[in-house]
Each structure stands twice: as C-alpha cells, then as structure tokens.
Amino acid sequence: MKISIVTDENVSDNEICLHVKKITETVGLLAEKLESWEKGSEEKESDGENSFSSMITGRQDETVSFLKPENIVRIFSLQKKVYAETFGTKNDHNEYELQLRLYQIEEMMDEPAFKKFIRISNTDIVNFDYLKNMDMGLNGNIVMNLTNGERVFVSRRYMKEIKTKLRIK
C-alpha cells in the first residue's frame, strides 16, 4: 500500500481521500478508524448514542456503509454470515453484511445506543423500536411482527428475558 500526504494551503478543511482499486475489509476498517479519530477529537454528544463509535460497519457488494443502531430493525445470521437489516421496503437494498458475529453484537447491547436490542433466538437480535406486535400462539410459540413486514420467531430459551424487558406476565 502506498501512502502519501499532500499539503495544500487553499484547502479550507482537512480532507482524506483514499484511492483504491477495490474496497476491501482493510480499506473499510481504515476509513472507520480515521473517522473515529476525527470524531474523537470533536466534542461528543451528551448521550453518546449518535457517536461514530456506536455505528456498525456494513457491506453491500463493494460499498461499505456506516449503520446507526437506531436505523437497524434486526441483526440476523444466515448461512454462517451476519446481516443487519435497516428499515425499508423489500425493494430497498436494506441488508448489509457485517464483519461482526452475533455474540459480539450482543456484547455491545450494554452500550446506550444498543439498549433497545435484544436477542430473541440463536439467529436473531431485534430492535424493539421496530416491534409492531407479537403473536402469542396457544402452543407456546411467539412470533414477532416487525414494522417492515418481517416475521421472526422467538426461541423459548430467550422467552424469560424478553417477557421481563417487555413487562409481560
């Protein structure tokens, strides 16, 4: 990798431009780190929920995007990959592949920006802000209906924590 720094007295604000052949994981991590350093030097917001450090890096094809937790409907695993689904219709390109594992996301749920997330099964973590309603079946199964039209099944293993969080008896 070639690194060069060009000084220009006519520039009104510092700008970092990466010229890459293709976006790789290293390039995405570099961009994320540079942005977090810049944000770290600025005054942080009082609650910290909108700070860059709480964002998750997601990928669609060759594009790396920074996802705010409040825009994520659910995080799920499928075929050994982890995805974040943001709010939108089925026609929107709202699924991003993550480099994180579900247990790493679960560890982040202690942070203020992720307080509304809860693990509902071995494959799903849901943002309660996007919970529309729940179907409580007679056979004990619970299905969460999300505002984007998704239906996700709740595992009995996580039922007690969910009922506690939602104050359901």
Secondary structure, DSSP 8 states (H G I E B T S, - for coil): --------TT-SS-------SS--HHHHHHHHHHHHHHHHHS---SS-TTSGGG-EEEEETTEEEEE-GGGEEEEEEETTEEEEEESS-TTS--EEEESS-HHHHHHHTTSGGGTTEEE-SSSEEEEGGGEEEEEE-TTS-EEEEETTS-EEEE-GGGHHHHHHHHT--
